[in-house]
Amino acid sequence: MGHENHIEMTVLFLQSMRKRIDCISGKIDRLLSASRPKSLAITSLDQAFMWLGLELAAVGNPNPYPTSMDKSSPVIEKPTDKAETEESLFLEKLGGLDETGVTKALRLDIQRTIDILRVYFTNQNSTKKVVAGSYPINMSVDANLVNSKLWLGKQLNHILKTQEIKEEKLSD
């Protein structure tokens, strides 16, 4: 496989991973009850999504937002790599699950995403890619995905507390 073909395949892979993360984020937003852990889980996924955008740039993908820092341009580019369908992303099926089951399934999807990206970053030797004196991209993506999974663990605590409050009110 030629160098250009390798770059093209890498770009397609990274774009698909960004779509996967966007899909998980959308499911969290739509399916889980409002809470601080839910919001923080989404924020962490958004950050991982953005760091993967920096990885795309690092492998040579053109900037999809060419006027994003041109203060004279009124143009705001549309977001890229947004999930169009949930079915094609090999995510857990959530039909028939209660909020606890949905939360656990989403945590599993995030863990699988972590596992896939750890293999990618190991094979790409991406630990050397540092953006603007910041953290290595691989560590930033990984940390944000792990944080999101941990926040969903806190969401499980939120669900439990909500259930306990309901049970207390019923017993009164």
Buried (B, 14 or more C-beta within 10 A) or exposed (E): EEEEEEEBEBBEBBBBBBBBBBBBBBBBBEBBEEBEBBBBBBBBBBBBBBBBBBBBBBBEBEEBBEEEEEEEEEEEEEEBBEBEEBEEBEBBEBEEBEBEEBBBBBBBBBEBBBEBBBEBBEEBEBEEBBBEEEEBBBBBBBBBBBBBBBBBBBBBEBBEEEEEEEEEEEEE
